Structures are given as structure tokens and as C-alpha cells.
Amino acid sequence: MESYQFYKSIYDRELSRRKDLDADINLPITILSVLFAANSYLIKEGKFDDKYWTAHVEFILLTAVYISITITIVFLIKSYNNFFKGFAYKNMGLMTEVRKYEEQVVEYNLKVVENKISFEDVVINKIVNFTDNHIIFNDVRHRDIYKAKTSLVITMIITAFNFILVTFKYLEL
């Protein structure tokens, strides 16, 4: 049953990866909240007077920030819950049903001489099927988190530029 242990370890790794992906969303949400607050402050306290050439640039940067924040939110939601669809992770089912099937296989194998069913092979095939399903979902979730983090970094850079512009404007440099 060495092959069973191999496939089971990969299955367990994907379950662990699923939990890690759930936890990976926390930091981007925290950073997103800080960036949203900082940019809201810029809007509230900002002076978009036409006498400053930076007013138009600030407005463009703030628009870019909120577009980037929206993109980040979309990818975080998609990664966390696939919007409202959720992720259809497959699992083995109730263990009582699995045990009942195992007993049926034993009974079947006692009755036939050829074409016996290997319960271990059936379990391995199920685990492989479930693991493939989990790998597909986890890879999609990982890509979405990556895109959200990339958008978050862009938001941070634009926000920094905007704060620099506001600082120059207030210092009248």
C-alpha cells in the first residue's frame, strides 16, 4: 500500500494548502483597509484647487487608486469564495458508506473467481480524483491571490506618489 501513502500525502498537502490560502487573504485585507483609509484621508483633507498643477494629477492618481482597490477586492473575493459560487471541493463522503462499500467488495470478491475488485485501487482512484480537484481549485485561488497582491502593490505605489504630491503642495515647493 505504498502508493496509497504517496497519494494520501499529496491529498493531505492540498488540504493544508487550502487552509493556507484561506489564511493568505488576511494580510492583503489589512493592507487594503489601511490604503483605503489613507486615500479617504487624502480626499477629505485634499485641496483640489485649480491654482495648483498637482490637483489634476492627484485626482488622476486617486482615480487610479480606487480602480486598483476595486480590482484587489474583486480578486480577493474570487479567491476567498469564488464570488457566490464557492469552491466545490470533493471529499470521500461518510465513512459508514465507505465501510459498507468495502464490505460489499469483499462479498463480491468471495463470489467471483475472475475480475475481482481491489478496494485499495478504488480508494486510490478516488483520492487521485479528489486531489486533482483540489489542485485545480487551489491553483486558481493562488493565482487570484497573486493578482490581488500585485494590484495591492500598485495601489501602495500610487498612494505613496499621491502623498508625496500632497506634501509638496503643502510645503509649497
N, CA and C atoms as a LAMMPS dump frame, in Angstrom:
ITEM: TIMESTEP
0
ITEM: NUMBER OF ATOMS
519
ITEM: BOX BOUNDS ff ff ff
-5.0000000000000000e+02 5.0000000000000000e+02
-5.0000000000000000e+02 5.0000000000000000e+02
-5.0000000000000000e+02 5.0000000000000000e+02
ITEM: ATOMS id mol type element x y z
1 1 1 N 0.832 -1.191 0
2 1 2 C 0 0 0
3 1 3 C 0.879 1.259 0
4 2 1 N 2.089 1.157 -0.536
5 2 2 C 2.967 2.322 -0.628
6 2 3 C 2.369 3.411 -1.498
7 3 1 N 1.757 3.019 -2.597
8 3 2 C 1.174 4.025 -3.488
9 3 3 C 0.045 4.763 -2.784
10 4 1 N -0.682 4.072 -1.906
11 4 2 C -1.746 4.743 -1.142
12 4 3 C -1.155 5.872 -0.305
13 5 1 N -0.054 5.607 0.397
14 5 2 C 0.579 6.622 1.235
15 5 3 C 1.052 7.818 0.409
16 6 1 N 1.569 7.528 -0.767
17 6 2 C 2.024 8.598 -1.656
18 6 3 C 0.859 9.512 -2.045
19 7 1 N -0.221 8.924 -2.545
20 7 2 C -1.369 9.725 -2.98
21 7 3 C -2.053 10.416 -1.807
22 8 1 N -2.089 9.739 -0.677
23 8 2 C -2.702 10.329 0.519
24 8 3 C -1.904 11.534 0.989
25 9 1 N -0.572 11.464 0.895
26 9 2 C 0.249 12.599 1.328
27 9 3 C 0.022 13.809 0.422
28 10 1 N -0.148 13.578 -0.854
29 10 2 C -0.438 14.692 -1.769
30 10 3 C -1.819 15.265 -1.483
31 11 1 N -2.774 14.394 -1.228
32 11 2 C -4.128 14.834 -0.868
33 11 3 C -4.079 15.686 0.403
34 12 1 N -3.366 15.222 1.414
35 12 2 C -3.23 15.981 2.666
36 12 3 C -2.542 17.321 2.437
37 13 1 N -1.539 17.319 1.553
38 13 2 C -0.848 18.572 1.238
39 13 3 C -1.816 19.586 0.622
40 14 1 N -2.681 19.135 -0.26
41 14 2 C -3.634 20.043 -0.891
42 14 3 C -4.677 20.553 0.106
43 15 1 N -5.069 19.712 1.063
44 15 2 C -5.974 20.182 2.118
45 15 3 C -5.294 21.25 2.967
46 16 1 N -4.017 21.022 3.265
47 16 2 C -3.246 22.01 4.027
48 16 3 C -3.083 23.296 3.22
49 17 1 N -2.835 23.146 1.944
50 17 2 C -2.688 24.309 1.062
51 17 3 C -3.986 25.118 1.017
52 18 1 N -5.107 24.426 1.056
53 18 2 C -6.417 25.096 1.075
54 18 3 C -6.534 26.003 2.302
55 19 1 N -6.137 25.488 3.457
56 19 2 C -6.184 26.289 4.689
57 19 3 C -5.213 27.463 4.605
58 20 1 N -4.039 27.226 4.041
59 20 2 C -3.056 28.299 3.89
60 20 3 C -3.589 29.404 2.982
61 21 1 N -4.294 29.018 1.924
62 21 2 C -4.862 30.02 1.016
63 21 3 C -5.944 30.835 1.715
64 22 1 N -6.712 30.191 2.581
65 22 2 C -7.706 30.933 3.365
66 22 3 C -7.019 31.967 4.252
67 23 1 N -5.905 31.584 4.855
68 23 2 C -5.178 32.488 5.749
69 23 3 C -4.416 33.568 4.98
70 24 1 N -4.034 33.288 3.741
71 24 2 C -3.276 34.254 2.931
72 24 3 C -4.062 35.522 2.623
73 25 1 N -5.323 35.506 2.819
74 25 2 C -6.161 36.657 2.478
75 25 3 C -6.118 37.726 3.571
76 26 1 N -5.77 37.342 4.776
77 26 2 C -5.837 38.272 5.908
78 26 3 C -4.937 39.496 5.756
79 27 1 N -3.683 39.307 5.415
80 27 2 C -2.758 40.439 5.291
81 27 3 C -3.172 41.403 4.178
82 28 1 N -3.522 40.912 2.986
83 28 2 C -3.975 41.854 1.957
84 28 3 C -5.212 42.661 2.379
85 29 1 N -6.112 42.037 3.122
86 29 2 C -7.295 42.768 3.58
87 29 3 C -6.89 43.866 4.562
88 30 1 N -5.954 43.572 5.441
89 30 2 C -5.471 44.583 6.393
90 30 3 C -4.805 45.743 5.658
91 31 1 N -3.918 45.425 4.73
92 31 2 C -3.235 46.469 3.963
93 31 3 C -4.238 47.27 3.136
94 32 1 N -5.2 46.58 2.563
95 32 2 C -6.238 47.247 1.771
96 32 3 C -7.026 48.231 2.63
97 33 1 N -7.332 47.846 3.844
98 33 2 C -8.056 48.735 4.759
99 33 3 C -7.246 49.988 5.068
100 34 1 N -5.953 49.81 5.315
101 34 2 C -5.079 50.952 5.601
102 34 3 C -4.997 51.877 4.386
103 35 1 N -4.826 51.293 3.207
104 35 2 C -4.74 52.102 1.983
105 35 3 C -6.05 52.832 1.703
106 36 1 N -7.145 52.167 1.934
107 36 2 C -8.445 52.808 1.728
108 36 3 C -8.603 53.995 2.68
109 37 1 N -8.218 53.791 3.946
110 37 2 C -8.305 54.878 4.928
111 37 3 C -7.38 56.03 4.544
112 38 1 N -6.166 55.721 4.131
113 38 2 C -5.205 56.767 3.761
114 38 3 C -5.702 57.572 2.571
115 39 1 N -6.242 56.899 1.589
116 39 2 C -6.735 57.61 0.413
117 39 3 C -8.027 58.362 0.703
118 40 1 N -8.819 57.853 1.615
119 40 2 C -10.008 58.599 2.047
120 40 3 C -9.59 59.887 2.757
121 41 1 N -8.532 59.798 3.543
122 41 2 C -7.987 60.981 4.203
123 41 3 C -7.531 62.001 3.162
124 42 1 N -6.857 61.525 2.126
125 42 2 C -6.397 62.435 1.071
126 42 3 C -7.568 63.139 0.403
127 43 1 N -8.635 62.427 0.204
128 43 2 C -9.816 63.043 -0.423
129 43 3 C -10.442 64.058 0.522
130 44 1 N -10.573 63.672 1.795
131 44 2 C -11.219 64.548 2.775
132 44 3 C -10.413 65.822 3.018
133 45 1 N -9.115 65.67 3.171
134 45 2 C -8.256 66.799 3.509
135 45 3 C -7.644 67.484 2.294
136 46 1 N -7.79 66.858 1.148
137 46 2 C -7.156 67.407 -0.042
138 46 3 C -7.815 68.69 -0.525
139 47 1 N -6.993 69.522 -1.107
140 47 2 C -7.486 70.763 -1.7
141 47 3 C -7.244 70.645 -3.192
142 48 1 N -8.301 70.464 -3.895
143 48 2 C -8.199 70.282 -5.337
144 48 3 C -8.426 71.62 -6.042
145 49 1 N -7.624 72.586 -5.656
146 49 2 C -7.724 73.912 -6.268
147 49 3 C -7.042 73.899 -7.629
148 50 1 N -7.629 74.654 -8.54
149 50 2 C -7.044 74.733 -9.875
150 50 3 C -5.745 75.539 -9.897
151 51 1 N -5.476 76.283 -8.825
152 51 2 C -4.246 77.071 -8.832
153 51 3 C -3.008 76.194 -8.665
154 52 1 N -3.201 74.971 -8.202
155 52 2 C -2.094 74.031 -8.094
156 52 3 C -2.143 73.061 -9.268
157 53 1 N -1.043 72.909 -9.949
158 53 2 C -0.993 71.974 -11.076
159 53 3 C -1.146 70.535 -10.612
160 54 1 N -0.835 70.313 -9.33
161 54 2 C -0.901 68.948 -8.806
162 54 3 C -2.325 68.461 -8.584
163 55 1 N -3.293 69.375 -8.57
164 55 2 C -4.682 68.97 -8.298
165 55 3 C -5.176 67.963 -9.321
166 56 1 N -4.866 68.203 -10.574
167 56 2 C -5.305 67.274 -11.623
168 56 3 C -4.58 65.936 -11.515
169 57 1 N -3.303 66.006 -11.206
170 57 2 C -2.519 64.775 -11.058
171 57 3 C -3.027 63.973 -9.862
172 58 1 N -3.321 64.659 -8.753
173 58 2 C -3.856 63.99 -7.569
174 58 3 C -5.175 63.302 -7.883
175 59 1 N -6.031 64.004 -8.608
176 59 2 C -7.322 63.426 -8.962
177 59 3 C -7.147 62.178 -9.819
178 60 1 N -6.248 62.244 -10.773
179 60 2 C -5.988 61.08 -11.631
180 60 3 C -5.42 59.931 -10.801
181 61 1 N -4.486 60.256 -9.895
182 61 2 C -3.903 59.214 -9.052
183 61 3 C -4.941 58.594 -8.118
184 62 1 N -5.803 59.419 -7.542
185 62 2 C -6.847 58.884 -6.665
186 62 3 C -7.82 58.002 -7.439
187 63 1 N -8.133 58.396 -8.666
188 63 2 C -8.989 57.557 -9.508
189 63 3 C -8.31 56.217 -9.779
190 64 1 N -7.019 56.264 -10.087
191 64 2 C -6.263 55.029 -10.328
192 64 3 C -6.213 54.163 -9.075
193 65 1 N -6.068 54.802 -7.91
194 65 2 C -6.037 54.062 -6.648
195 65 3 C -7.347 53.316 -6.434
196 66 1 N -8.461 53.991 -6.636
197 66 2 C -9.744 53.349 -6.374
198 66 3 C -10.069 52.281 -7.421
199 67 1 N -9.574 52.442 -8.617
200 67 2 C -9.712 51.363 -9.61
201 67 3 C -8.881 50.163 -9.166
202 68 1 N -7.667 50.426 -8.72
203 68 2 C -6.787 49.355 -8.246
204 68 3 C -7.35 48.675 -6.998
205 69 1 N -7.924 49.455 -6.097
206 69 2 C -8.555 48.883 -4.903
207 69 3 C -9.722 47.988 -5.304
208 70 1 N -10.499 48.431 -6.26
209 70 2 C -11.623 47.616 -6.736
210 70 3 C -11.136 46.307 -7.335
211 71 1 N -10.086 46.377 -8.126
212 71 2 C -9.518 45.157 -8.717
213 71 3 C -9.026 44.225 -7.615
214 72 1 N -8.372 44.77 -6.61
215 72 2 C -7.89 43.961 -5.492
216 72 3 C -9.046 43.278 -4.782
217 73 1 N -10.1 44.029 -4.516
218 73 2 C -11.268 43.462 -3.828
219 73 3 C -11.886 42.344 -4.652
220 74 1 N -11.996 42.552 -5.952
221 74 2 C -12.586 41.522 -6.823
222 74 3 C -11.772 40.227 -6.747
223 75 1 N -10.442 40.325 -6.838
224 75 2 C -9.618 39.118 -6.804
225 75 3 C -9.608 38.467 -5.425
226 76 1 N -9.688 39.264 -4.354
227 76 2 C -9.758 38.677 -3.019
228 76 3 C -11.071 37.927 -2.816
229 77 1 N -12.161 38.529 -3.276
230 77 2 C -13.463 37.85 -3.169
231 77 3 C -13.455 36.572 -3.998
232 78 1 N -12.904 36.662 -5.199
233 78 2 C -12.854 35.485 -6.073
234 78 3 C -12.006 34.385 -5.437
235 79 1 N -10.905 34.761 -4.816
236 79 2 C -10.049 33.772 -4.181
237 79 3 C -10.695 33.173 -2.938
238 80 1 N -11.401 33.994 -2.187
239 80 2 C -11.955 33.512 -0.926
240 80 3 C -13.188 32.636 -1.127
241 81 1 N -14.097 33.065 -2.007
242 81 2 C -15.34 32.313 -2.136
243 81 3 C -15.807 32.156 -3.575
244 82 1 N -14.948 32.46 -4.546
245 82 2 C -15.332 32.327 -5.949
246 82 3 C -16.644 33.073 -6.198
247 83 1 N -16.677 34.298 -5.711
248 83 2 C -17.882 35.129 -5.694
249 83 3 C -18.944 34.387 -4.894
250 84 1 N -20.105 34.136 -5.432
251 84 2 C -21.143 33.468 -4.654
252 84 3 C -21.242 31.979 -4.964
253 85 1 N -20.369 31.48 -5.828
254 85 2 C -20.428 30.068 -6.209
255 85 3 C -19.755 29.156 -5.208
256 86 1 N -18.743 29.641 -4.54
257 86 2 C -17.966 28.793 -3.649
258 86 3 C -17.071 27.86 -4.446
259 87 1 N -16.357 27.015 -3.753
260 87 2 C -15.484 26.033 -4.386
261 87 3 C -16.026 24.646 -4.063
262 88 1 N -16.197 23.848 -5.087
263 88 2 C -16.774 22.512 -4.92
264 88 3 C -15.67 21.49 -4.652
265 89 1 N -15.02 21.628 -3.505
266 89 2 C -14.006 20.648 -3.134
267 89 3 C -14.703 19.301 -2.922
268 90 1 N -14.147 18.276 -3.538
269 90 2 C -14.711 16.93 -3.396
270 90 3 C -14.092 16.245 -2.188
271 91 1 N -14.903 15.438 -1.526
272 91 2 C -14.42 14.677 -0.383
273 91 3 C -14.949 13.253 -0.46
274 92 1 N -14.41 12.394 0.37
275 92 2 C -14.711 10.969 0.331
276 92 3 C -16.168 10.667 0.679
277 93 1 N -16.769 11.424 1.517
278 93 2 C -18.141 11.124 1.941
279 93 3 C -18.141 10.547 3.34
280 94 1 N -19.27 10.017 3.721
281 94 2 C -19.398 9.442 5.055
282 94 3 C -18.61 8.139 5.139
283 95 1 N -17.911 7.968 6.219
284 95 2 C -17.094 6.767 6.389
285 95 3 C -17.949 5.509 6.511
286 96 1 N -19.179 5.642 7.014
287 96 2 C -20.054 4.464 7.08
288 96 3 C -20.368 3.951 5.679
289 97 1 N -20.543 4.854 4.731
290 97 2 C -20.782 4.442 3.344
291 97 3 C -19.544 3.79 2.737
292 98 1 N -18.38 4.325 3.046
293 98 2 C -17.132 3.76 2.541
294 98 3 C -16.944 2.352 3.111
295 99 1 N -17.192 2.207 4.389
296 99 2 C -17.055 0.891 5.033
297 99 3 C -18.051 -0.105 4.438
298 100 1 N -19.269 0.342 4.204
299 100 2 C -20.281 -0.525 3.6
300 100 3 C -19.832 -0.967 2.207
301 101 1 N -19.26 -0.049 1.442
302 101 2 C -18.773 -0.397 0.111
303 101 3 C -17.635 -1.408 0.199
304 102 1 N -16.746 -1.211 1.184
305 102 2 C -15.638 -2.154 1.363
306 102 3 C -16.166 -3.557 1.66
307 103 1 N -17.177 -3.649 2.496
308 103 2 C -17.773 -4.951 2.799
309 103 3 C -18.419 -5.567 1.566
310 104 1 N -19.052 -4.747 0.745
311 104 2 C -19.659 -5.244 -0.49
312 104 3 C -18.584 -5.768 -1.446
313 105 1 N -17.45 -5.09 -1.489
314 105 2 C -16.347 -5.539 -2.339
315 105 3 C -15.839 -6.899 -1.864
316 106 1 N -15.697 -7.062 -0.56
317 106 2 C -15.229 -8.333 -0.007
318 106 3 C -16.221 -9.437 -0.368
319 107 1 N -17.515 -9.175 -0.188
320 107 2 C -18.547 -10.162 -0.535
321 107 3 C -18.503 -10.494 -2.024
322 108 1 N -18.362 -9.464 -2.85
323 108 2 C -18.305 -9.672 -4.296
324 108 3 C -17.098 -10.53 -4.672
325 109 1 N -15.956 -10.232 -4.088
326 109 2 C -14.725 -10.969 -4.396
327 109 3 C -14.805 -12.435 -3.947
328 110 1 N -15.584 -12.721 -2.895
329 110 2 C -15.766 -14.104 -2.457
330 110 3 C -16.609 -14.899 -3.452
331 111 1 N -17.491 -14.216 -4.165
332 111 2 C -18.409 -14.875 -5.095
333 111 3 C -17.797 -15.119 -6.471
334 112 1 N -16.868 -14.274 -6.885
335 112 2 C -16.319 -14.392 -8.235
336 112 3 C -14.897 -14.924 -8.193
337 113 1 N -14.514 -15.555 -9.301
338 113 2 C -13.159 -16.085 -9.405
339 113 3 C -12.278 -15.11 -10.182
340 114 1 N -12.834 -14.54 -11.242
341 114 2 C -12.102 -13.568 -12.061
342 114 3 C -12.692 -12.173 -11.857
343 115 1 N -11.974 -11.182 -12.34
344 115 2 C -12.419 -9.773 -12.272
345 115 3 C -12.713 -9.321 -10.842
346 116 1 N -11.843 -9.69 -9.942
347 116 2 C -12.013 -9.247 -8.555
348 116 3 C -11.697 -7.755 -8.459
349 117 1 N -12.351 -7.101 -7.532
350 117 2 C -12.183 -5.663 -7.333
351 117 3 C -11.204 -5.448 -6.187
352 118 1 N -10.258 -4.571 -6.398
353 118 2 C -9.326 -4.206 -5.335
354 118 3 C -9.842 -2.928 -4.671
355 119 1 N -10.249 -3.086 -3.422
356 119 2 C -10.752 -1.926 -2.683
357 119 3 C -9.684 -0.842 -2.586
358 120 1 N -8.448 -1.244 -2.41
359 120 2 C -7.344 -0.282 -2.306
360 120 3 C -7.213 0.541 -3.587
361 121 1 N -7.367 -0.129 -4.732
362 121 2 C -7.294 0.598 -6.005
363 121 3 C -8.442 1.587 -6.152
364 122 1 N -9.619 1.185 -5.701
365 122 2 C -10.78 2.079 -5.764
366 122 3 C -10.532 3.313 -4.894
367 123 1 N -10.021 3.087 -3.692
368 123 2 C -9.735 4.213 -2.777
369 123 3 C -8.661 5.119 -3.368
370 124 1 N -7.621 4.518 -3.916
371 124 2 C -6.546 5.315 -4.521
372 124 3 C -7.09 6.144 -5.679
373 125 1 N -7.913 5.547 -6.523
374 125 2 C -8.508 6.288 -7.648
375 125 3 C -9.36 7.45 -7.16
376 126 1 N -10.114 7.225 -6.088
377 126 2 C -10.929 8.314 -5.519
378 126 3 C -10.037 9.433 -4.988
379 127 1 N -9.001 9.054 -4.25
380 127 2 C -8.088 10.061 -3.695
381 127 3 C -7.42 10.851 -4.813
382 128 1 N -7.007 10.177 -5.869
383 128 2 C -6.393 10.865 -7.009
384 128 3 C -7.386 11.845 -7.63
385 129 1 N -8.632 11.417 -7.793
386 129 2 C -9.677 12.279 -8.357
387 129 3 C -9.906 13.505 -7.477
388 130 1 N -10.011 13.286 -6.161
389 130 2 C -10.22 14.4 -5.235
390 130 3 C -9.026 15.344 -5.214
391 131 1 N -7.837 14.774 -5.238
392 131 2 C -6.631 15.59 -5.214
393 131 3 C -6.528 16.453 -6.464
394 132 1 N -6.839 15.878 -7.624
395 132 2 C -6.849 16.678 -8.855
396 132 3 C -7.816 17.841 -8.74
397 133 1 N -8.991 17.574 -8.194
398 133 2 C -9.996 18.615 -7.987
399 133 3 C -9.453 19.714 -7.073
400 134 1 N -8.808 19.316 -5.982
401 134 2 C -8.27 20.293 -5.022
402 134 3 C -7.121 21.091 -5.633
403 135 1 N -6.283 20.423 -6.408
404 135 2 C -5.15 21.117 -7.044
405 135 3 C -5.669 22.197 -7.996
406 136 1 N -6.677 21.861 -8.785
407 136 2 C -7.238 22.833 -9.731
408 136 3 C -7.771 24.044 -8.988
409 137 1 N -8.577 23.818 -7.961
410 137 2 C -9.139 24.947 -7.199
411 137 3 C -8.056 25.742 -6.486
412 138 1 N -7.105 25.051 -5.867
413 138 2 C -6.051 25.75 -5.136
414 138 3 C -5.165 26.576 -6.067
415 139 1 N -4.895 26.055 -7.27
416 139 2 C -4.099 26.822 -8.233
417 139 3 C -4.832 28.084 -8.675
418 140 1 N -6.126 27.968 -8.909
419 140 2 C -6.923 29.148 -9.288
420 140 3 C -6.926 30.164 -8.148
421 141 1 N -7.142 29.684 -6.93
422 141 2 C -7.151 30.582 -5.775
423 141 3 C -5.789 31.251 -5.592
424 142 1 N -4.715 30.488 -5.785
425 142 2 C -3.368 31.038 -5.649
426 142 3 C -3.129 32.145 -6.672
427 143 1 N -3.538 31.92 -7.914
428 143 2 C -3.372 32.948 -8.955
429 143 3 C -4.18 34.205 -8.613
430 144 1 N -5.386 34.021 -8.087
431 144 2 C -6.204 35.176 -7.722
432 144 3 C -5.586 35.974 -6.582
433 145 1 N -5.02 35.286 -5.599
434 145 2 C -4.339 35.988 -4.507
435 145 3 C -3.117 36.722 -5.036
436 146 1 N -2.397 36.093 -5.948
437 146 2 C -1.238 36.743 -6.567
438 146 3 C -1.664 38.022 -7.29
439 147 1 N -2.742 37.954 -8.058
440 147 2 C -3.229 39.138 -8.776
441 147 3 C -3.682 40.217 -7.796
442 148 1 N -4.335 39.81 -6.715
443 148 2 C -4.772 40.778 -5.708
444 148 3 C -3.578 41.453 -5.054
445 149 1 N -2.547 40.685 -4.732
446 149 2 C -1.346 41.261 -4.112
447 149 3 C -0.624 42.187 -5.074
448 150 1 N -0.584 41.819 -6.35
449 150 2 C 0.04 42.684 -7.349
450 150 3 C -0.704 44.004 -7.445
451 151 1 N -2.018 43.929 -7.493
452 151 2 C -2.833 45.146 -7.539
453 151 3 C -2.653 45.969 -6.268
454 152 1 N -2.485 45.29 -5.152
455 152 2 C -2.269 45.976 -3.879
456 152 3 C -0.944 46.737 -3.873
457 153 1 N 0.091 46.135 -4.436
458 153 2 C 1.394 46.811 -4.518
459 153 3 C 1.273 48.053 -5.411
460 154 1 N 0.563 47.929 -6.512
461 154 2 C 0.342 49.093 -7.397
462 154 3 C -0.396 50.183 -6.638
463 155 1 N -1.395 49.792 -5.848
464 155 2 C -2.137 50.762 -5.038
465 155 3 C -1.221 51.456 -4.035
466 156 1 N -0.326 50.701 -3.429
467 156 2 C 0.605 51.287 -2.461
468 156 3 C 1.529 52.3 -3.136
469 157 1 N 2.012 51.971 -4.313
470 157 2 C 2.914 52.874 -5.037
471 157 3 C 2.191 54.161 -5.43
472 158 1 N 0.998 54.025 -5.965
473 158 2 C 0.229 55.213 -6.37
474 158 3 C -0.107 56.07 -5.156
475 159 1 N -0.468 55.424 -4.053
476 159 2 C -0.775 56.173 -2.825
477 159 3 C 0.459 56.924 -2.34
478 160 1 N 1.619 56.305 -2.413
479 160 2 C 2.852 56.972 -1.996
480 160 3 C 3.121 58.198 -2.865
481 161 1 N 2.949 58.062 -4.175
482 161 2 C 3.115 59.217 -5.066
483 161 3 C 2.136 60.327 -4.709
484 162 1 N 0.936 59.939 -4.421
485 162 2 C -0.08 60.934 -4.077
486 162 3 C 0.269 61.654 -2.779
487 163 1 N 0.756 60.926 -1.786
488 163 2 C 1.172 61.574 -0.542
489 163 3 C 2.36 62.501 -0.775
490 164 1 N 3.268 62.117 -1.654
491 164 2 C 4.405 62.987 -1.975
492 164 3 C 3.911 64.277 -2.619
493 165 1 N 2.967 64.161 -3.541
494 165 2 C 2.406 65.367 -4.177
495 165 3 C 1.725 66.272 -3.162
496 166 1 N 0.954 65.678 -2.276
497 166 2 C 0.269 66.468 -1.263
498 166 3 C 1.264 67.137 -0.337
499 167 1 N 2.325 66.42 0.013
500 167 2 C 3.37 67.004 0.87
501 167 3 C 4.034 68.187 0.185
502 168 1 N 4.385 68.036 -1.098
503 168 2 C 4.981 69.149 -1.837
504 168 3 C 4.036 70.33 -1.918
505 169 1 N 2.771 70.054 -2.103
506 169 2 C 1.799 71.142 -2.224
507 169 3 C 1.685 71.915 -0.901
508 170 1 N 1.684 71.191 0.203
509 170 2 C 1.555 71.867 1.491
510 170 3 C 2.843 72.605 1.878
511 171 1 N 3.954 72.068 1.44
512 171 2 C 5.223 72.756 1.716
513 171 3 C 5.476 73.856 0.689
514 172 1 N 4.698 73.89 -0.368
515 172 2 C 4.803 74.84 -1.471
516 172 3 C 6.211 74.863 -2.051
517 173 1 N 6.665 73.66 -2.401
518 173 2 C 7.991 73.533 -3
519 173 3 C 7.915 73.68 -4.497
